[in-house]
Structures are given as C-alpha cells and as structure tokens.
C-alpha cells in the first residue's frame, strides 16, 4: 500500500457525517467519536440533537471556561443547549429512542458486518468491560443508523468484516459506515465503497477489508 495515503482526521470524518444529515432531522450522537459531529453541522442547517441522558436541542461544546456542570452529554462531555432545548427524564429519553422518533443515530463500533450487523457494546474478550448503554435501543429505534469509526484497529485488523465475531448490538441495522479511509453503504447487493482518501486505490481498500466491495455508480 502507498505511503502517501492521506487518512482523514476524526474531525474530517465527523464533517462528512454532518454533511449527510438532512435539514430538519432529529439525530442522536453516540459516545466517543460521534460526539464530534455536533461541532461540524453546516451553517444554516437545523438539526435537532438528542442525547440519551435527557436533552433535546443539544448544541456544540462550549468555549473553554464557559462550561455548565449541569449540561453534559451521555459521554460526560460538556455541551451547550440551543434556544428551545428541553430536558426530560431518562425514561422519556429512551422512549423517544425506542419509539422511532429519531431520524438518525451516529454510533461507534468495534465491528460492522457486510450485512449491516453492529457490534459495539463488548469486544467478546474475557477481560473486556461491557458497556451496553443505549446503543441497542438506538440500533432498533432510529430510522437510519450511521457508524463512525476507524477502519482498522490499532493492530491493523479491519473492523468492517463479512461476519462479526464480537457480540452483536443489532442485526442488519447499519445503513452507512464512515471511516478514516472511505465511506461505505450497506446495501442488499453488497458493500459499496466511495469517497476513498487520496492515495488509496479501490483494490488496496478491498485487500484491507478482505472481501469484495462494490464501486459506487
């Protein structure tokens, strides 16, 4: 593989995700990398952000020194509340998630399969600490599930796989995967790869994934 591959930064991947969420959508941003999407929403677009600990109308991170200890997202990061924001009980928040009231959710993942299975609550390792959270509720409740993750683990193993080896969060729920290498759509015909980063060939990407990919027409 070429040494000139220009991998996307986490912020650049977040910007790609933000650009694909339509104006007027209600969206949940999962813990970890997906929280960066809140800081990348395009100007002039109204996207209502939901956080499962009980806030609708979440805004971006506050400037340093202006944090409000009562305003945090589910990942315990300081956030802001936009005009019109509302606060509610945790149970009401999960009712929104389970009831199909969210248009989009953006989640991190340990693995995503070629058929859209999601594994993001446990690696399956004996010493791993499980973290169920609200991912299972979001995976089955949101109308569209996006995943934002690095394509490879720190050991260089691809996280987009033919079949998940880690315990599943949801079956066939993922619609699109955004990575530092490329973007992937999960379709009935197969996994469609596009927006490859500069220096990365389609053939090299297929080699990394270890299974055939489709080109976007």
Secondary structure, DSSP 8 states (H G I E B T S, - for coil): --TT-----HHHHHHHHHHTS-TT-EEEE-SSGGGGGGG---TT---EEEETTTEEEEE----TT---TT-B-TTS-B-EEEEEEEE--HHHHHHHHHTT--SEEEE--SEEETT--EE-S----TT-----TTHHHHHHHSSEEEEE--SB-TTS-BSEESS--S--SBSS-EEEEE-SS-EEEEETTEEEEE---TT--HHHHHHHHTS--EE--
